[in-house]
Every structure is written in C-alpha cells, then in structure tokens.
Amino acid sequence: EVQLVESGGGLVQPGGSLRLSCAASGFSIRNYRMSWVRQAPGKEVEWVSNISSLIDTTYYADSVKGRFTISRDNAKNTLYLQLNSLKTEDTAMYYCERRTFGDRGQGTQVTVSS
C-alpha cells in the first residue's frame, strides 16, 4: 500500500525556518519524480517544487525560489522541503505528491505569523 506521511509543520514567525518531511512507503521515491504542493485557505492548490527521479534535478515556483530547498534521502525513503525566510503568504497546508500516480499525503500545516 502506498502511503505518504508529511510532518514538520508548525507556527513560525516571519523570517523563520521549518523543515518538512514526507515519509513514503509502498514504493521507492528514488524512482519517481516527487513534488511538494500547498493550499492556502480559500485558494487553489499551488505547485511549490519538484525533484526528478534518479538525477535529482530540482525545480521551484518563482514564489519560493531562493528560499525553499527540496531534497530526498533515498536510504530513509523520505522527501524533504526546507523552508527559509518564511513569509506570511507561505501560510498553507503543504502536501507531498507522487503526481504521476495521483498519490498525496494528508498534509502538514505551516502558519507564518507574528
């Protein structure tokens, strides 16, 4: 059974940092392009970042480029998203995805507020 379990969200002040984790089971993340997306209240789902399979090429939305970093630990079968220089507009539920197969976790809430 495929499972994606996100963690690491929380309440942080503007300018702060968080590291989100996505523990995968039922498949090996090294073999798939993995993504992070987010959804703010009342808004559509927004793509945040991708990491390609095998060679780990990374891509970012303009809104997070230079502040967020996607990575993975294949030995732990875990995807990460490092969030730095957080802004109030980064407040959202963050999800990891294996989009090709429509797999998405339950999400982890990030709230940026003073």
C-alpha positions as CSV (number, residue, x, y, z in Angstrom):
1,E,0.0,0.0,0.0
2,V,1.3,3.4,-1.0
3,Q,1.5,5.9,1.8
4,L,2.9,9.5,2.1
5,V,3.0,11.0,5.6
6,E,4.0,14.6,6.0
7,S,5.3,16.2,9.2
8,G,7.3,19.1,10.4
9,G,4.8,21.9,10.0
10,G,4.0,24.5,12.7
11,L,3.7,28.1,13.7
12,V,6.7,30.3,12.9
13,Q,7.4,34.0,12.8
14,P,8.1,35.8,9.5
15,G,11.7,35.2,8.6
16,G,11.8,31.9,10.3
17,S,12.5,28.4,9.1
18,L,10.9,24.9,9.0
19,R,11.9,21.6,7.5
20,L,9.0,19.5,6.3
21,S,9.4,15.7,5.9
22,C,7.4,13.2,3.8
23,A,7.9,9.6,4.7
24,A,7.0,7.3,1.9
25,S,6.1,3.6,1.9
26,G,5.0,1.1,-0.6
27,F,7.4,2.4,-3.3
28,S,10.9,3.8,-3.6
29,I,11.0,7.6,-4.0
30,R,14.3,7.4,-5.9
31,N,12.5,6.0,-8.9
32,Y,9.9,8.8,-9.2
33,R,9.5,12.5,-9.6
34,M,8.3,13.8,-6.3
35,S,6.6,17.1,-5.6
36,W,5.5,19.5,-2.9
37,V,2.3,21.5,-3.3
38,R,0.4,23.7,-1.0
39,Q,-3.1,25.1,-0.5
40,A,-4.0,28.2,1.4
41,P,-7.5,28.7,2.8
42,G,-9.9,29.6,0.0
43,K,-7.3,29.2,-2.7
44,E,-6.4,26.6,-5.3
45,V,-3.6,24.1,-4.9
46,E,-0.3,25.7,-5.8
47,W,2.7,23.7,-7.1
48,V,5.8,24.5,-5.0
49,S,8.7,22.3,-6.1
50,N,9.7,19.1,-7.9
51,I,12.7,16.8,-7.7
52,S,13.3,14.5,-10.7
53,S,13.8,10.8,-10.4
54,L,17.4,9.3,-10.3
55,I,19.4,12.5,-11.1
56,D,17.6,14.8,-8.6
57,T,17.2,17.9,-10.7
58,T,15.1,20.4,-8.8
59,Y,12.5,22.9,-9.8
60,Y,10.8,25.7,-7.9
61,A,7.9,28.0,-8.2
62,D,9.0,31.6,-8.6
63,S,7.3,32.5,-5.3
64,V,9.7,30.2,-3.3
65,K,12.8,30.2,-5.4
66,G,15.9,31.0,-3.4
67,R,14.0,30.4,-0.1
68,F,12.9,26.7,-0.3
69,T,15.0,23.7,-1.0
70,I,13.7,20.2,-1.9
71,S,15.8,17.1,-1.3
72,R,15.4,13.4,-0.5
73,D,17.1,10.7,1.4
74,N,16.7,7.5,-0.5
75,A,18.0,5.4,2.3
76,K,15.2,6.7,4.5
77,N,12.7,6.9,1.6
78,T,11.9,10.4,2.8
79,L,11.3,13.6,0.9
80,Y,12.1,17.0,2.5
81,L,11.3,20.6,2.0
82,Q,13.5,23.2,3.8
83,L,11.6,26.4,4.2
84,N,13.7,29.5,4.9
85,S,12.9,33.2,5.1
86,L,9.2,32.4,5.6
87,K,6.6,35.0,4.7
88,T,3.0,35.3,5.9
89,E,1.9,34.4,2.3
90,D,3.6,31.0,2.8
91,T,0.9,30.0,5.2
92,A,-0.8,26.9,3.8
93,M,-1.3,23.2,4.1
94,Y,1.7,21.5,2.5
95,Y,1.4,18.2,0.7
96,C,3.9,15.8,-0.9
97,E,2.9,14.1,-4.0
98,R,3.8,11.3,-6.4
99,R,1.8,13.1,-9.0
100,T,2.1,10.6,-11.8
101,F,0.0,8.2,-9.8
102,G,-2.1,10.7,-8.0
103,D,-0.7,9.9,-4.6
104,R,-0.8,12.7,-2.0
105,G,-0.3,12.7,1.8
106,Q,-2.6,14.1,4.4
107,G,-0.6,17.3,4.6
108,T,1.1,19.4,7.3
109,Q,0.1,22.9,8.3
110,V,2.5,25.8,8.0
111,T,1.4,29.0,9.6
112,V,3.6,32.1,9.4
113,S,2.5,34.8,11.7
114,S,3.9,37.3,14.2
